[in-house]
Amino acid sequence: MATSKRILEAETSKPVSESGSFEDLPLFDADSKKAGIIEAASKKKPSTVKKNQPSARKKRARRKSTIDRKKSTVASEASAAASEKEARGKPVRRQPAYQTAQTLALRQREISVSEFFAKNRHLLGFDSLTKALLTAIKEAVDNSLDACEEAGLLPDLLVEILELSENRYKIVVEDSGPGIVKSQVPKIFGKLLYGSKFHTLKQARGQQGIGISAAGMYAQLTTGKPVRVITRTGPRQQAHVYELQIDTKKNMPVIISEGASEWSNDHGTRIEMEIMATYKKGQRSVDTYMHQVAMANPHAHIVYRPPKDAEVIYPRVTESLPPEPLAIKPHPHGVELGVLLDMLKTTKSRNIRGFLTTEFTRMSSRLAGDVLEAAGLPSSMSPKRVTREGAESIINAFGRAKIMKPPTNCLSVIGGELLERSVAREIEADYYTAVTRPPAVYRGNPFQVEIAFAYGGTLPDDEIVKLYRYANRAPLIYQQAGCAMTHAVNATAWRNYGLQQARGALPSGPLAIVIHIASVWVPFTSESKESIAHYPEIIKEIKLALQECGRGLSRFIRRGVRERDEAKKRSYIERYIPHIGIALREILSMSEKEETRVVDKLKTTLERSRKL
């Protein structure tokens, strides 16, 4: 009976679906089921019940229970996910992988030049903290020197670097130039590609209208501070102060503040800006740059105040300004077809002959007639009626015509004598020489090369030569390896001039080489103006100037060798001849008078052979 009760309790404790086949019979109620189970259990004999039947039922029950639990878990997770999706709302559709012409058109927009350079500031020389400090100062100094020279004023410059915190500096550049008209200040410092030199063929340090405004944009991007400008146009005029930034989306100036200011200078401009930068010493530092600026601009008085050292003053070498370069018109040999077509559309000349004589340099009326005859065009034809084929015929006729080289009054070189004096002030050496080449032309643009050498003295003789590169009196500090000047130096056979040189490398020895190229349009390799493009005409002129200076250097080196040999022989005479006289007197039993006569004769003979 106890066994029957335990079986009953076990069976009734299970779910109805697991208690046996009785639950499937709807004719039995609960009491009937219990009675039937008890009766069935009591009738079973212990010997007739198989031992494995209860375990099989339990296995099936456990298996079914596990399946039901998994189904319940999956259903609950699906329900939770559905409720969460419903709470979030409708899902966002993924953007299609491919666009249509209409959707692409909706995404197009104009990009301003300031927005482009804000994202690509490395193109302007602001690709590192060390280089950014040098670039910002360089752009301000170039503008100051250009302004002073154009106004006929001897430049007085102040360059100051103030360390505010780690990697944060305030730079100040002040000049004695003519100042800036009030209405032009925002555009000059707050708008890229705005300037007075891009459209004229005239020698100048700046030519793109990007530099100083790009420096202000870098200050804005790195510190958020505006550029502060103080300018005054004369002693009777009020000084004006501006704080400016650039709207990079529109390439337009944003005036933060403006007003009158008290300033002790009678005229000039002062620029202040805070930038993220690093001040370091070395070959490519601001200190080196200022040293080179003073070397190429002997007419300038420069006061330089570095952040950690004492003030450095570079006095003027000359009180005379360099000749003022004049603007010239394009040369026929340098004009291209597209440029000629634009000039034909915008000219005010009534006939094509007048167009050629008024819009081009070195083009006389007779020569213009010959060009038009060779091109097969009538002289009375209106410039606006010239077709593309006609313009191409004019270009071909230009190439066949004998046209004089462009005038050189558009150039202003330093000059050999003044360059030599300036180099001697900055570099202590034993020998100096300088040469200025005649003007030459590349792509119709006139240019002129001048070179100076400094040899010996304090220059190390076991290192490669020091190369100083200049373009329109502005030092080029970076990208020396990719510059046409470096290529010309490497291509020169320096062994012929007494220097050691590895193949395809700069020579070695105690030599400093200064190369300056002056042109109405310097072919820089990038907007940062750090190296010169490899035009064959430019490389040829540089090599010719190097060879001319090299011949003078070779004569000096050979003379030095002779002088050293002479000194060596003289020391032999002074050291050994008296002993020879004593030995001869003892061997030949000569008197002192005879000994003196023999010694004098030996000295005279050796001196004569030394001079030979």
MARSE-166764 format. One record per residue (C-alpha): residue in three letters; z, x, y. Coordinates in steps of 0.2 Angstrom, whole numbers. Layout:
N
{ala, {Z, X, Y}}
...
//
This chain:
612
{met, {0, 0, 0}}
{ala, {4, 14, 12}}
{thr, {-13, 22, 8}}
{ser, {-21, 5, 13}}
{lys, {-12, 5, 29}}
{arg, {-17, 22, 34}}
{ile, {-35, 18, 30}}
{leu, {-34, 2, 40}}
{glu, {-27, 12, 55}}
{ala, {-40, 25, 54}}
{glu, {-54, 12, 53}}
{thr, {-48, 1, 67}}
{ser, {-45, 16, 79}}
{lys, {-63, 20, 79}}
{pro, {-76, 11, 90}}
{val, {-83, -5, 83}}
{ser, {-100, 3, 81}}
{glu, {-92, 16, 69}}
{ser, {-80, 5, 58}}
{gly, {-92, 1, 44}}
{ser, {-105, -12, 40}}
{phe, {-94, -27, 43}}
{glu, {-96, -27, 62}}
{asp, {-114, -30, 60}}
{leu, {-110, -47, 52}}
{pro, {-108, -60, 66}}
{leu, {-100, -73, 53}}
{phe, {-84, -63, 52}}
{asp, {-70, -64, 65}}
{ala, {-57, -51, 68}}
{asp, {-44, -57, 56}}
{ser, {-57, -59, 42}}
{lys, {-63, -41, 45}}
{lys, {-45, -35, 43}}
{ala, {-41, -45, 27}}
{gly, {-58, -39, 20}}
{ile, {-54, -21, 23}}
{ile, {-37, -22, 16}}
{glu, {-43, -31, 0}}
{ala, {-57, -19, -2}}
{ala, {-46, -4, 0}}
{ser, {-33, -11, -13}}
{lys, {-46, -14, -26}}
{lys, {-53, 4, -25}}
{lys, {-46, 16, -38}}
{pro, {-42, 33, -33}}
{ser, {-52, 41, -47}}
{thr, {-67, 31, -42}}
{val, {-68, 36, -23}}
{lys, {-79, 51, -20}}
{lys, {-71, 65, -10}}
{asn, {-86, 69, 1}}
{gln, {-89, 51, 7}}
{pro, {-76, 50, 21}}
{ser, {-82, 67, 28}}
{ala, {-100, 62, 28}}
{arg, {-96, 46, 38}}
{lys, {-85, 57, 50}}
{lys, {-100, 69, 53}}
{arg, {-112, 55, 57}}
{ala, {-99, 47, 69}}
{arg, {-96, 64, 78}}
{arg, {-115, 67, 79}}
{lys, {-118, 50, 86}}
{ser, {-103, 52, 98}}
{thr, {-111, 69, 105}}
{ile, {-128, 61, 107}}
{asp, {-120, 46, 117}}
{arg, {-110, 58, 128}}
{lys, {-126, 68, 132}}
{lys, {-135, 53, 136}}
{ser, {-121, 47, 148}}
{thr, {-120, 64, 157}}
{val, {-139, 64, 160}}
{ala, {-139, 46, 166}}
{ser, {-124, 50, 178}}
{glu, {-133, 66, 185}}
{ala, {-149, 56, 188}}
{ser, {-139, 43, 197}}
{ala, {-131, 55, 208}}
{ala, {-147, 64, 212}}
{ala, {-155, 47, 216}}
{ser, {-141, 42, 228}}
{glu, {-141, 60, 236}}
{lys, {-160, 58, 239}}
{glu, {-158, 41, 246}}
{ala, {-144, 47, 258}}
{arg, {-156, 61, 264}}
{gly, {-170, 49, 267}}
{lys, {-188, 52, 263}}
{pro, {-192, 70, 257}}
{val, {-203, 81, 269}}
{arg, {-221, 83, 262}}
{arg, {-226, 101, 260}}
{gln, {-239, 108, 272}}
{pro, {-256, 109, 263}}
{ala, {-261, 126, 257}}
{tyr, {-278, 125, 267}}
{gln, {-281, 119, 284}}
{thr, {-296, 109, 291}}
{ala, {-306, 114, 307}}
{gln, {-297, 100, 316}}
{thr, {-279, 106, 312}}
{leu, {-284, 124, 315}}
{ala, {-291, 118, 332}}
{leu, {-274, 110, 337}}
{arg, {-265, 127, 334}}
{gln, {-276, 137, 345}}
{arg, {-269, 143, 362}}
{glu, {-272, 156, 375}}
{ile, {-261, 172, 375}}
{ser, {-256, 180, 391}}
{val, {-258, 199, 393}}
{ser, {-239, 201, 396}}
{glu, {-235, 191, 381}}
{phe, {-246, 202, 370}}
{phe, {-238, 218, 377}}
{ala, {-221, 211, 375}}
{lys, {-224, 210, 357}}
{asn, {-234, 227, 356}}
{arg, {-224, 237, 369}}
{his, {-227, 253, 358}}
{leu, {-245, 253, 364}}
{leu, {-238, 256, 382}}
{gly, {-226, 270, 376}}
{phe, {-210, 261, 373}}
{asp, {-209, 263, 355}}
{ser, {-192, 273, 354}}
{leu, {-177, 274, 365}}
{thr, {-180, 292, 370}}
{lys, {-199, 289, 374}}
{ala, {-194, 273, 384}}
{leu, {-184, 283, 397}}
{leu, {-198, 295, 399}}
{thr, {-211, 282, 401}}
{ala, {-202, 272, 413}}
{ile, {-199, 287, 425}}
{lys, {-217, 293, 423}}
{glu, {-224, 276, 428}}
{ala, {-213, 275, 444}}
{val, {-216, 294, 448}}
{asp, {-235, 292, 446}}
{asn, {-235, 277, 458}}
{ser, {-225, 286, 471}}
{leu, {-236, 301, 471}}
{asp, {-252, 291, 472}}
{ala, {-245, 280, 487}}
{cys, {-239, 296, 497}}
{glu, {-256, 305, 495}}
{glu, {-266, 289, 499}}
{ala, {-256, 287, 515}}
{gly, {-258, 306, 520}}
{leu, {-239, 309, 518}}
{leu, {-231, 324, 510}}
{pro, {-222, 317, 495}}
{asp, {-203, 317, 495}}
{leu, {-196, 310, 479}}
{leu, {-179, 307, 472}}
{val, {-177, 304, 453}}
{glu, {-160, 299, 447}}
{ile, {-154, 294, 430}}
{leu, {-136, 286, 428}}
{glu, {-128, 283, 412}}
{leu, {-120, 266, 411}}
{ser, {-114, 266, 393}}
{glu, {-121, 272, 376}}
{asn, {-140, 270, 376}}
{arg, {-140, 261, 392}}
{tyr, {-146, 269, 408}}
{lys, {-150, 265, 426}}
{ile, {-165, 274, 433}}
{val, {-169, 276, 452}}
{val, {-185, 282, 459}}
{glu, {-187, 283, 478}}
{asp, {-201, 290, 488}}
{ser, {-207, 293, 506}}
{gly, {-223, 283, 505}}
{pro, {-230, 270, 516}}
{gly, {-220, 256, 508}}
{ile, {-227, 239, 501}}
{val, {-232, 224, 511}}
{lys, {-219, 210, 507}}
{ser, {-231, 198, 499}}
{gln, {-238, 211, 487}}
{val, {-221, 216, 480}}
{pro, {-219, 202, 467}}
{lys, {-237, 204, 460}}
{ile, {-236, 223, 459}}
{phe, {-219, 223, 449}}
{gly, {-220, 206, 441}}
{lys, {-238, 205, 434}}
{leu, {-248, 215, 422}}
{leu, {-266, 221, 425}}
{tyr, {-263, 219, 444}}
{gly, {-268, 234, 455}}
{ser, {-280, 242, 467}}
{lys, {-287, 256, 456}}
{phe, {-295, 248, 441}}
{his, {-311, 243, 450}}
{thr, {-314, 259, 460}}
{leu, {-322, 275, 454}}
{lys, {-309, 287, 462}}
{gln, {-297, 300, 455}}
{ala, {-279, 293, 454}}
{arg, {-264, 295, 442}}
{gly, {-264, 276, 438}}
{gln, {-279, 266, 434}}
{gln, {-275, 251, 424}}
{gly, {-262, 241, 434}}
{ile, {-250, 240, 419}}
{gly, {-238, 254, 421}}
{ile, {-224, 250, 433}}
{ser, {-224, 231, 428}}
{ala, {-223, 236, 410}}
{ala, {-208, 246, 413}}
{gly, {-200, 231, 422}}
{met, {-204, 220, 407}}
{tyr, {-196, 233, 395}}
{ala, {-180, 232, 406}}
{gln, {-181, 213, 405}}
{leu, {-183, 213, 386}}
{thr, {-169, 226, 382}}
{thr, {-156, 222, 395}}
{gly, {-160, 206, 403}}
{lys, {-158, 213, 420}}
{pro, {-172, 211, 434}}
{val, {-180, 226, 443}}
{arg, {-173, 229, 460}}
{val, {-186, 234, 473}}
{ile, {-182, 240, 491}}
{thr, {-197, 244, 502}}
{arg, {-200, 247, 521}}
{thr, {-217, 249, 529}}
{gly, {-211, 257, 545}}
{pro, {-196, 262, 556}}
{arg, {-199, 246, 567}}
{gln, {-200, 235, 551}}
{gln, {-186, 227, 542}}
{ala, {-183, 233, 524}}
{his, {-185, 220, 511}}
{val, {-176, 219, 494}}
{tyr, {-182, 209, 479}}
{glu, {-175, 206, 461}}
{leu, {-190, 202, 450}}
{gln, {-194, 198, 432}}
{ile, {-210, 193, 423}}
{asp, {-214, 176, 415}}
{thr, {-222, 183, 399}}
{lys, {-230, 166, 394}}
{lys, {-240, 165, 411}}
{asn, {-240, 184, 416}}
{met, {-233, 179, 433}}
{pro, {-218, 186, 443}}
{val, {-202, 177, 444}}
{ile, {-192, 180, 460}}
{ile, {-173, 181, 456}}
{ser, {-168, 184, 474}}
{glu, {-176, 191, 490}}
{gly, {-170, 195, 507}}
{ala, {-168, 208, 521}}
{ser, {-159, 224, 518}}
{glu, {-152, 239, 528}}
{trp, {-160, 255, 523}}
{ser, {-159, 272, 530}}
{asn, {-177, 278, 526}}
{asp, {-190, 274, 539}}
{his, {-203, 270, 526}}
{gly, {-205, 271, 507}}
{thr, {-200, 262, 492}}
{arg, {-185, 263, 480}}
{ile, {-185, 256, 462}}
{glu, {-170, 252, 452}}
{met, {-170, 246, 434}}
{glu, {-158, 246, 419}}
{ile, {-165, 250, 402}}
{met, {-160, 253, 384}}
{ala, {-164, 271, 381}}
{thr, {-158, 288, 375}}
{tyr, {-157, 304, 386}}
{lys, {-161, 320, 376}}
{lys, {-165, 338, 381}}
{gly, {-180, 347, 373}}
{gln, {-199, 349, 374}}
{arg, {-202, 330, 376}}
{ser, {-188, 326, 387}}
{val, {-187, 320, 405}}
{asp, {-181, 337, 411}}
{thr, {-197, 345, 404}}
{tyr, {-208, 331, 412}}
{met, {-200, 334, 429}}
{his, {-203, 353, 427}}
{gln, {-221, 350, 423}}
{val, {-223, 337, 438}}
{ala, {-217, 350, 450}}
{met, {-230, 363, 442}}
{ala, {-245, 351, 445}}
{asn, {-240, 345, 462}}
{pro, {-235, 360, 473}}
{his, {-236, 349, 488}}
{ala, {-222, 338, 483}}
{his, {-203, 340, 486}}
{ile, {-193, 333, 471}}
{val, {-175, 330, 469}}
{tyr, {-170, 327, 451}}
{arg, {-153, 321, 446}}
{pro, {-150, 321, 427}}
{pro, {-136, 311, 420}}
{lys, {-126, 326, 413}}
{asp, {-131, 341, 422}}
{ala, {-132, 347, 440}}
{glu, {-145, 342, 453}}
{val, {-162, 351, 452}}
{ile, {-173, 353, 467}}
{tyr, {-191, 358, 466}}
{pro, {-196, 364, 484}}
{arg, {-214, 363, 490}}
{val, {-226, 377, 487}}
{thr, {-238, 372, 501}}
{glu, {-237, 361, 516}}
{ser, {-255, 355, 514}}
{leu, {-260, 339, 505}}
{pro, {-274, 340, 492}}
{pro, {-291, 334, 498}}
{glu, {-291, 315, 498}}
{pro, {-304, 309, 485}}
{leu, {-317, 296, 490}}
{ala, {-322, 281, 480}}
{ile, {-340, 282, 473}}
{lys, {-352, 270, 465}}
{pro, {-358, 270, 447}}
{his, {-370, 284, 442}}
{pro, {-386, 278, 433}}
{his, {-383, 289, 418}}
{gly, {-366, 281, 414}}
{val, {-371, 262, 416}}
{glu, {-372, 251, 400}}
{leu, {-384, 236, 398}}
{gly, {-370, 223, 399}}
{val, {-363, 231, 415}}
{leu, {-380, 231, 423}}
{leu, {-383, 213, 419}}
{asp, {-367, 208, 427}}
{met, {-371, 219, 442}}
{leu, {-388, 210, 444}}
{lys, {-380, 193, 444}}
{thr, {-367, 197, 457}}
{thr, {-377, 208, 469}}
{lys, {-381, 202, 487}}
{ser, {-397, 212, 487}}
{arg, {-413, 202, 490}}
{asn, {-424, 213, 479}}
{ile, {-422, 225, 464}}
{arg, {-426, 240, 474}}
{gly, {-413, 237, 487}}
{phe, {-401, 234, 472}}
{leu, {-403, 251, 464}}
{thr, {-401, 260, 481}}
{thr, {-386, 251, 486}}
{glu, {-376, 249, 470}}
{phe, {-379, 266, 462}}
{thr, {-375, 284, 468}}
{arg, {-388, 297, 469}}
{met, {-402, 284, 469}}
{ser, {-414, 286, 484}}
{ser, {-427, 273, 488}}
{arg, {-441, 284, 481}}
{leu, {-432, 287, 465}}
{ala, {-428, 269, 464}}
{gly, {-447, 265, 465}}
{asp, {-451, 278, 451}}
{val, {-438, 270, 440}}
{leu, {-445, 252, 443}}
{glu, {-463, 259, 440}}
{ala, {-457, 267, 423}}
{ala, {-448, 250, 419}}
{gly, {-464, 240, 423}}
{leu, {-455, 229, 436}}
{pro, {-460, 225, 454}}
{ser, {-449, 232, 468}}
{ser, {-449, 215, 477}}
{met, {-442, 205, 462}}
{ser, {-426, 196, 464}}
{pro, {-411, 204, 454}}
{lys, {-406, 187, 448}}
{arg, {-423, 185, 440}}
{val, {-422, 201, 429}}
{thr, {-421, 196, 411}}
{arg, {-411, 206, 397}}
{glu, {-428, 214, 392}}
{gly, {-431, 220, 410}}
{ala, {-413, 227, 411}}
{glu, {-415, 236, 395}}
{ser, {-431, 244, 402}}
{ile, {-422, 249, 418}}
{ile, {-409, 258, 407}}
{asn, {-422, 267, 397}}
{ala, {-430, 272, 414}}
{phe, {-413, 279, 420}}
{gly, {-412, 290, 404}}
{arg, {-430, 298, 408}}
{ala, {-427, 300, 426}}
{lys, {-421, 316, 434}}
{ile, {-406, 311, 443}}
{met, {-393, 322, 452}}
{lys, {-376, 323, 446}}
{pro, {-363, 312, 454}}
{pro, {-355, 319, 470}}
{thr, {-338, 328, 468}}
{asn, {-330, 322, 484}}
{cys, {-322, 309, 472}}
{leu, {-312, 322, 464}}
{ser, {-296, 332, 470}}
{val, {-292, 347, 460}}
{ile, {-277, 358, 462}}
{gly, {-287, 374, 465}}
{gly, {-286, 390, 456}}
{glu, {-275, 400, 469}}
{leu, {-263, 386, 472}}
{leu, {-261, 382, 453}}
{glu, {-258, 401, 450}}
{arg, {-244, 401, 463}}
{ser, {-237, 385, 456}}
{val, {-236, 392, 438}}
{ala, {-229, 408, 444}}
{arg, {-214, 398, 453}}
{glu, {-210, 389, 436}}
{ile, {-214, 402, 423}}
{glu, {-208, 421, 424}}
{ala, {-222, 431, 417}}
{asp, {-231, 448, 419}}
{tyr, {-249, 442, 421}}
{tyr, {-256, 426, 429}}
{thr, {-274, 420, 431}}
{ala, {-282, 403, 435}}
{val, {-300, 397, 435}}
{thr, {-308, 380, 441}}
{arg, {-324, 375, 433}}
{pro, {-339, 367, 442}}
{pro, {-340, 348, 441}}
{ala, {-348, 340, 426}}
{val, {-352, 323, 420}}
{tyr, {-348, 312, 404}}
{arg, {-355, 295, 403}}
{gly, {-360, 296, 421}}
{asn, {-341, 299, 426}}
{pro, {-339, 316, 436}}
{phe, {-324, 327, 430}}
{gln, {-318, 344, 433}}
{val, {-307, 356, 423}}
{glu, {-295, 370, 429}}
{ile, {-285, 381, 418}}
{ala, {-271, 394, 422}}
{phe, {-263, 407, 410}}
{ala, {-246, 415, 411}}
{tyr, {-243, 430, 399}}
{gly, {-228, 441, 395}}
{gly, {-212, 441, 404}}
{thr, {-199, 429, 397}}
{leu, {-211, 420, 385}}
{pro, {-207, 423, 367}}
{asp, {-220, 434, 358}}
{asp, {-216, 427, 340}}
{glu, {-220, 409, 343}}
{ile, {-236, 399, 346}}
{val, {-242, 397, 364}}
{lys, {-235, 384, 376}}
{leu, {-248, 371, 380}}
{tyr, {-246, 361, 396}}
{arg, {-258, 346, 398}}
{tyr, {-262, 337, 413}}
{ala, {-274, 322, 418}}
{asn, {-276, 319, 437}}
{arg, {-260, 329, 440}}
{ala, {-250, 319, 428}}
{pro, {-241, 328, 413}}
{leu, {-246, 322, 396}}
{ile, {-231, 325, 385}}
{tyr, {-234, 316, 368}}
{gln, {-249, 315, 356}}
{gln, {-253, 333, 358}}
{ala, {-261, 335, 341}}
{gly, {-274, 321, 345}}
{cys, {-279, 327, 362}}
{ala, {-296, 335, 366}}
{met, {-287, 349, 376}}
{thr, {-278, 354, 360}}
{his, {-294, 353, 350}}
{ala, {-303, 364, 363}}
{val, {-289, 377, 362}}
{asn, {-289, 377, 343}}
{ala, {-308, 379, 342}}
{thr, {-307, 395, 353}}
{ala, {-308, 412, 345}}
{trp, {-292, 420, 352}}
{arg, {-292, 436, 341}}
{asn, {-306, 441, 353}}
{tyr, {-294, 441, 367}}
{gly, {-280, 450, 359}}
{leu, {-270, 436, 351}}
{gln, {-265, 431, 334}}
{gln, {-272, 414, 327}}
{ala, {-271, 405, 311}}
{arg, {-287, 395, 306}}
{gly, {-288, 379, 316}}
{ala, {-271, 381, 324}}
{leu, {-264, 386, 341}}
{pro, {-263, 405, 344}}
{ser, {-247, 415, 344}}
{gly, {-240, 426, 357}}
{pro, {-231, 426, 374}}
{leu, {-244, 415, 383}}
{ala, {-243, 398, 392}}
{ile, {-259, 388, 395}}
{val, {-260, 375, 408}}
{ile, {-275, 363, 407}}
{his, {-279, 350, 420}}
{ile, {-293, 338, 420}}
{ala, {-297, 328, 435}}
{ser, {-309, 313, 434}}
{val, {-313, 296, 442}}
{trp, {-310, 288, 425}}
{val, {-300, 299, 412}}
{pro, {-304, 294, 394}}
{phe, {-287, 291, 388}}
{thr, {-285, 286, 369}}
{ser, {-273, 272, 372}}
{glu, {-264, 262, 386}}
{ser, {-250, 274, 386}}
{lys, {-261, 288, 393}}
{glu, {-254, 301, 382}}
{ser, {-270, 311, 376}}
{ile, {-288, 313, 380}}
{ala, {-303, 307, 370}}
{his, {-314, 319, 361}}
{tyr, {-329, 319, 372}}
{pro, {-341, 334, 368}}
{glu, {-344, 337, 387}}
{ile, {-325, 338, 391}}
{ile, {-322, 349, 376}}
{lys, {-336, 361, 381}}
{glu, {-330, 363, 399}}
{ile, {-312, 366, 393}}
{lys, {-318, 379, 381}}
{leu, {-328, 388, 394}}
{ala, {-313, 389, 406}}
{leu, {-302, 395, 392}}
{gln, {-315, 409, 388}}
{glu, {-316, 414, 406}}
{cys, {-297, 416, 408}}
{gly, {-297, 424, 390}}
{arg, {-308, 438, 396}}
{gly, {-296, 442, 410}}
{leu, {-281, 441, 398}}
{ser, {-290, 453, 386}}
{arg, {-293, 466, 400}}
{phe, {-274, 465, 405}}
{ile, {-269, 467, 386}}
{arg, {-280, 482, 384}}
{arg, {-274, 489, 400}}
{gly, {-256, 487, 394}}
{val, {-260, 495, 378}}
{arg, {-267, 510, 388}}
{glu, {-252, 511, 399}}
{arg, {-240, 511, 384}}
{asp, {-250, 524, 376}}
{glu, {-250, 534, 392}}
{ala, {-231, 532, 394}}
{lys, {-229, 538, 376}}
{lys, {-240, 554, 379}}
{arg, {-231, 557, 395}}
{ser, {-214, 557, 386}}
{tyr, {-221, 569, 373}}
{ile, {-226, 581, 387}}
{glu, {-209, 580, 396}}
{arg, {-200, 582, 380}}
{tyr, {-209, 595, 370}}
{ile, {-219, 606, 382}}
{pro, {-203, 615, 389}}
{his, {-198, 620, 371}}
{ile, {-216, 626, 367}}
{gly, {-214, 637, 382}}
{ile, {-198, 645, 377}}
{ala, {-205, 648, 359}}
{leu, {-220, 656, 366}}
{arg, {-210, 668, 377}}
{glu, {-199, 673, 363}}
{ile, {-214, 676, 351}}
{leu, {-225, 685, 364}}
{ser, {-211, 693, 374}}
{met, {-217, 685, 390}}
{ser, {-208, 685, 406}}
{glu, {-201, 669, 414}}
{lys, {-215, 669, 427}}
{glu, {-228, 669, 413}}
{glu, {-219, 656, 403}}
{thr, {-219, 645, 419}}
{arg, {-238, 648, 421}}
{val, {-241, 643, 402}}
{val, {-231, 627, 403}}
{asp, {-240, 621, 419}}
{lys, {-257, 625, 411}}
{leu, {-252, 615, 395}}
{lys, {-246, 600, 406}}
{thr, {-262, 600, 416}}
{thr, {-273, 601, 400}}
{leu, {-263, 587, 392}}
{glu, {-264, 576, 407}}
{arg, {-283, 578, 408}}
{ser, {-285, 573, 390}}
{arg, {-273, 558, 392}}
{lys, {-284, 552, 407}}
{leu, {-300, 554, 397}}
//
